[in-house]
Amino acid sequence: MGNIFWRGLSSLPMLADVETRSISAENSEGAKGGGAKADPAGEGPARELGRGWKVRPCITLPAESTTSLAEIDGPGVIQHIWMTTRQQAYRDCVLRIFWDGEDSPSVEVPLGDFFCNGHGLRCNVNSLPVAVNPSGGFNCYWPMPFNEGARITIESQHPEPIDGFFYQITYALGEIPENSAYFHAQWRRSVTTRELPEHTIIDGVKGRGQYVGTYLAWTQFSDGWWGEGEVKFYIDGDEKFPTICGTGTEDYFGGAWGFAGETYSTAFLGYPLYHREEGKVPKHGLYRWHIMDPIRFNEDLRVTIQALGWWPDGVYEPLTDDICSVAYWYQHEPHAAFPQLPARRQRHPRL
C-alpha cells in the first residue's frame, strides 16, 4: 500500500493504490463521474451553453444557518481545501471539521482566521500549508487523515445570506498508516490585563500528539512596541514552569528587533499583516508552522503568550491588548471538549 500523505516532488513518480476525489458546488458528493451535471434550465450565465458547462460554480450561504460542504466515507486523507467568499464571512462564518462520526468538532475556527486572515481583513500569505492569493483565495494543504469518515460544515451567523461562496475539497481514498493522528484547530480570544498580561493559545489538550502551528490576530490598545512577550509550551505535566520557552514574540515568528517595521511571508513563518489607519487601532497578523520542528507531547499540552512592551525607563510594561489565536495540532482521538466558541458579536474585529 503506498503512502498517500506526503506527495512531494521526489515521490511523484511513485504510484499508490488510492482514488482521487474532489467536492465542489459542481460535484457536491465528490462522486466518480458526478461533476458538471447541473442544468442551467434557461437561466444564469451558462444558459446559452447548457449542461456540462459552468452552471453551478458556487453556492449561497443562507442567513444564520449551517451548510454541509462535505460528507466523505473513509478511510482517506483530505489533501487540499480551497475557498473564497466575501469579507463579511471571515468572522461571521465558522468552519468545522468532524472525524469518524464524532459529535464534537476537531476543527472549529472562524473562516478567515483558519486561513491566517484575521481581523476580517484580507492579506496574502505565502506559506507551505496555508496560501492566500489575490484576492482572497484561501488554500490549505494540511494533510487530514481519517478512518471512518470526514464531515466539513460552514455555519453562517451573518444576518443576511452570503452569496458567492466558492469551495473545492480534494481528497484521496485509501488505507492510512496505523500511527496516523487527526488534525485539530481551535480559535480563542482574550483581552489581556496589566494584572495578567497573558493569552492562552491552547490548554486542556489530553493524549498523545504534536503541535504544528500558531496563528495570531493581535490588536494593540496602546502605541509603541507590543511584542516582548514569550511563547511558552507546558508539556506532559508542566505546571508553573514550561519545558519550552521562547525569547520574544517577534523571535517566535522568526523575525528580530521588532520586525523593523517590515512584513514578510515565508514557507514556515510570517508576519503578513500590519494594518494601521488614522483613528483606528493597530492590527497585526502572524503565523508559525512547526513543520520541521513539531512540539511533541504524550499526555497533555498548554501554550501561552505574554503581552509585554516597554516602559520609558527600560522596564517591561504589561499590556492590555486584544489577542485572537488559532492553534493547529495532531493527536489521537478522542479529543477533549473545546471551550464554547464566542458568539458572533464577541468575535467581531476591533474598529
Buried (B, 14 or more C-beta within 10 A) or exposed (E): EBBBBEBEEEEEEEEBEBEBBBBBBBBBEBEEEEBBBBEBEEEEEBEEEEEEEEBBBBBEBEEBEBBEBBBBEBBBBBBBBBBBBBEBBBBBBBBBBBBBEBEEBBBBBBBBBBBBBBBBBBBBBBBEBBBBEEEBBBBBBBBBBBBEBBBBBBBBBBEEEBEEBBBBBBBBBBBBEEEBBBBBBBBBBBEBEEEEBBBBBBBBBEBBBBBBBBBBBBBBBEEEBBBBBBBBBBBEEBEEEBEEEBEBBBBBBBBEEBBEEEBEBBEBBBBBBBBEEEEEBBBBBBBBBBBEEBBBBEEBBBBBBBBBBBEEEEEEBBBBBBBBBBBBBBBEBBBEEBEEBBEBEEBEBBE
